[in-house]
Amino acid sequence: MMLHRSRQLLVRQRTMLSNAIRGHLAELGIISAKGRNGTAELFKIIADEKDGRIPAAARFSLDVLARQHAAIAAEIGAIEKRIHAWHRSSEESRRLEQIPGVGPIVATALVSEVGDWKEFSSGRSLAAWIGLVPKQHSTGGKNRLGRISKQGNRYLRWLLVTGAMAVIRYARQHGTRRLWLAHIMERRPIKVSAVALANKIARMAWAMMVRGEPFKEPRLLPAA
């Protein structure tokens, strides 16, 4: 988990630098698309000394931030190589990677953080520990489900929701043969679907680890 915590800190720092660079260039009227491709385009603009849109003093400051961004990205890459190496050596981690939305980063984090899977009585209890179960509100004898709790394991929750978002985006662009995934995408908005899918991933991970079974495609997704 020290590898994961170090990576998480550096990712936050890289994001802060990206936002700072975008903000400074936006003040000069230079806007790019979101994401890594857009950031790469901004770096090219900063490196181009012939681009007259950036004053010399501003270019110096932006170049400092760009070099810091590149250095942090390299350190993140080095940490991820260590995580991938540990993943390849762990039978549990490799088994979890069979689940859609779970890659080496998510799998190793689950194995490291959860430890003894049998300490949880069910997949739902694991999902609740992570913080993927919505709050319950009782009014007039009726129970209503609200937003997910901010308590729990924030790092695992962020990883699982991020993985679920990637699965849903791919399915929306290319389609999916997984009926249970299509079912939830039809019923709920993308962000709500991602949380529900992350909840399902946590439950499937618990079942696989406790029962020693490989991944099996579920038919339908039960309510989170």
N, C-alpha and C positions, 0 to 999 in steps of 0.2 A: 504493500500500500504506500510505502514511502515513494516509490517510483511514480505511482498515480498522483499522489499529493503534489509532488514536485512538478509533474506535467501540468496538473490543474493550475498551479500558481503561474507557471510560465505562459499557459494559454491565456489566462486573464491579462497578463502583462502585454502579450502580443495584441490582444483585442484593444486594450487601452491605447497602444501605439497606433494601431490602424485607425481608430476613431479620431485620435489627435491629428494624424496626417490628413484624413478626410476633411476634418473641420478647418484646418489651416488653409488647405487648397480651396475649399468652398468659399472662404472669404476672398479669395482671388478670382472667383468665378469659374473654378475648374471642378467639374463634377464628373464622377464615374459611376458605373454600375456597382451594385452591392456584390459582396462575395470576393473570393480570392482573385478571380479574373480582373475585377474592377480595381482591386488593390495593386495588382501587378502593373496595370496600365498607369496608375499614379506613380509608381516607382520609376517607370520609364520616363515619365514627364519630368520628374525630379532630377534624373540623371542626365537629361538633355540640356546642356548648358546653352544651347542655341534658342531654347524656348524663352521668348521674351516676356511671357506672362508672369514669370516668377522673378521678383527682385533678388539681387545678389544676397542680401542679408537673410531673406526668407529662404532662399535655396540652401544656404549654409545650415540653417536650423532644421529644415526638412531632411537634408542629407544625414544629419546626426541621428534623427529619429528613424530614418530608413535603414541605416546601418545597424542600429540597435534592434530593429525589427528582424533583420536578417540573422543577427547573432542569436536571438532568442529562438527563432524558427529552427536554426541548426541544433540548438540544445534540445528542443522538443523532439526533433528527429532522432537524436541519439538516445533519448529516454525511451522513445517508442520502439527502437530496435531491441532494447533490453526487455521491454514488455513482451514483444513478439517472441523473443527467444524463450522467455519463461512460459509463454502460452504453448509453444511447441513441446515443451517438456512436461506439461500438465495434461493428464488424460481427462480430468474433469473439465478443464477449460476448453479443450478441443471438442468435447462432447457438447458443451453449451453453444459452441459456434454454429452448430447445426440449426439453431433457432433463427428464423428470419429476423433481422434487425440486431443480431448479436454478432459482433466481430471480436477480434482478439482483445481490444481495449475493454469492451463491456464484459466479456467472458472472464478475463483475469481479475477485473474489479469485483465481480460477483463472487468468484471463488475466494478472493482474499478477504473481502468484507464479511461475507456470510459465515465462513468457517464451517461449523457443524450445522448442516441443513436440517438435521433431525430435531434441532432445538425448536423449530417452528412446527406447530401442529398441522398446518395446512398451507397451501399456496396463498390463500387469502391472508393468513397471518403474516407471511413474508411480505406480501404486497403492502400490508398496513404498516409494517415496520419500516419499509422503504419510504412510505408516504404517498402511495398511489391509490389509496382508498378515499373517496369523497367524504366530507363531513356530513353527519346526519343532523337534521333539524326537526324537532317535533313541535307541531302546532295543531291544537284542536284534535289531538289523537291521531294525527297523520304524520308519517315520517317522510321527510323530503331530503334528497341528496343535494349537497352544495358542491362548492369547489373542493379540490383536493387540499389536504392539510399541508401547511408549510413546515410541519414537523417531520421527523423521520430522517432517513439518510439522504441528504440533499444531493450528494455526488452521484450515488446510484440512480436516484430519480432523474437527474439531469441526463445521465448517460442513456438510460432506458428510453426516456421520452425522445431524445435526439435520434436514437436508433429507430424508434417507431416512426418518427417523422420521415426518415429516409425511406423506409419501406413504403409508406403511404404515398410519398411523392413519386416514387418509381412506379407504383401501381396505377396512379392517376395518369401518368404519361404513357405507360406501355401496357396497361391492363394487368389483370392477375387471374390465375386459375384457382386461387384460394378462395373458396366460397365464403368462409368465415370472415376473411378480410374485406371482400366486396360487400358483405352484409353490414359491417360496421361503418364502412365508408358511405354507404347509402343513407344510414340512419343519423349520422352525426357530423358536425363541422370538423375540419381537418385537425384543429388543435385538440378538441375533445376526443376525436378518434385516436389521436396519438397517445393521449393519456390512457384511454381504455385499452389500446393495444399494448402499451408498456405494462399495464396491470396484467394482461394476459401472458406476456412474455415472462414476467416474474413467476406467475403460477406454473407455467410450463417448465421453467427452470427448476423450481422446487420439486415437481413431480419426477423429472428426469433424474435429479440428484438423489432423491430419497429412494426411489424405486430401482435405480440403476438401469433405466431404460433409455434407448435412443430417442431422438425426436420423432414425434408422430404428428401429422397434420390434423388439427382439430376440425370438426365439421362446422360448428357454429361458435360464435363468441358470446359467452354469457354476460349478463349485465355486470359492470364493474362495481 
